[in-house]
Amino acid sequence: MSRITSLRSFLIRAEGGTGRLSTLAFAAGIVGYGLQVVSQAPQVTLTLPGQADRQPESAPLLTDLGYVMVTFANLLAPVVWLVPAVTVMLRRPGTGRLR
């Protein structure tokens, strides 16, 4: 979480103006972070004490659901929103450079 906030402050300084792209990149990081937390729910469900009477067929389903959610969280937020926003901003003239 601290990396996302540090990235936001760096991007706002580099972008200047309204900071619209910086806000978009920050929001993408927060969404990705939230998706990471939520994607652990199917795995945690399998470890709860009251799950002993659950049907054995549901375990692979929950495991696969968790895998799909983790993949979605790792690809959607960073690749679709965060990386393009940072790339566009750093390619704009006068925004500085990475140090």
C-alpha positions in Angstrom: 0.0 0.0 0.0 2.8 2.4 0.8 4.3 1.8 -2.7 1.1 2.9 -4.3 0.9 6.1 -2.2 4.6 6.8 -3.0 4.0 6.3 -6.7 1.0 8.7 -6.5 3.0 11.5 -4.9 5.8 11.0 -7.5 3.4 11.0 -10.4 1.5 14.1 -9.2 4.8 16.0 -9.0 5.8 14.8 -12.4 2.4 15.4 -14.0 1.6 18.8 -12.5 -1.7 20.5 -13.3 -4.8 18.6 -12.2 -3.2 15.3 -11.7 -5.9 13.4 -13.5 -3.7 10.6 -14.8 -2.0 10.3 -11.4 -5.4 9.8 -9.8 -6.3 7.2 -12.4 -3.1 5.3 -11.7 -3.7 5.5 -7.9 -7.3 4.3 -8.3 -6.1 1.4 -10.3 -3.6 0.4 -7.6 -6.3 0.6 -4.9 -8.7 -1.5 -7.0 -5.9 -4.1 -7.6 -5.2 -4.1 -3.9 -8.8 -4.6 -3.0 -9.2 -7.4 -5.6 -6.1 -9.1 -4.1 -7.8 -9.1 -0.7 -11.1 -10.3 -2.0 -9.5 -13.0 -4.1 -8.4 -14.8 -0.9 -12.0 -15.4 0.2 -12.5 -18.7 -1.6 -9.3 -20.1 -0.1 -10.2 -18.9 3.4 -13.7 -20.4 3.1 -12.1 -23.9 2.8 -10.2 -23.5 6.1 -13.2 -22.4 8.3 -14.0 -24.8 11.1 -17.6 -25.3 10.1 -16.8 -26.5 6.6 -16.3 -30.2 7.6 -19.8 -31.0 6.3 -19.2 -29.4 2.9 -19.4 -31.6 -0.1 -16.0 -32.7 -1.4 -16.8 -31.6 -4.9 -16.9 -27.9 -3.8 -13.3 -27.8 -2.8 -11.9 -27.8 -6.4 -14.5 -25.3 -7.4 -13.5 -22.9 -4.7 -9.8 -23.4 -5.4 -10.4 -22.7 -9.1 -12.5 -19.6 -8.2 -9.7 -18.3 -6.1 -7.2 -18.8 -8.9 -9.3 -17.0 -11.4 -9.8 -14.1 -9.0 -6.1 -13.8 -8.2 -5.3 -13.8 -12.0 -8.0 -11.2 -12.6 -6.6 -9.0 -9.8 -3.0 -9.3 -11.0 -3.9 -8.5 -14.6 -6.8 -6.2 -14.7 -5.8 -3.3 -12.4 -2.1 -3.1 -13.3 -2.1 -3.9 -17.0 -5.4 -2.2 -18.0 -5.2 1.0 -15.9 -2.0 1.5 -14.0 0.7 0.8 -16.5 -1.0 2.7 -19.4 -1.7 5.7 -17.2 1.9 5.9 -15.9 3.3 5.3 -19.4 1.2 8.1 -21.0 2.1 10.5 -18.2 5.8 9.8 -18.4 5.9 10.2 -22.2 4.3 13.6 -22.1 6.7 16.5 -22.7 7.8 18.4 -19.6 6.8 15.7 -17.1 10.3 14.9 -16.0 11.8 11.5 -15.9 12.2 8.6 -13.6 15.0 8.9 -11.1 
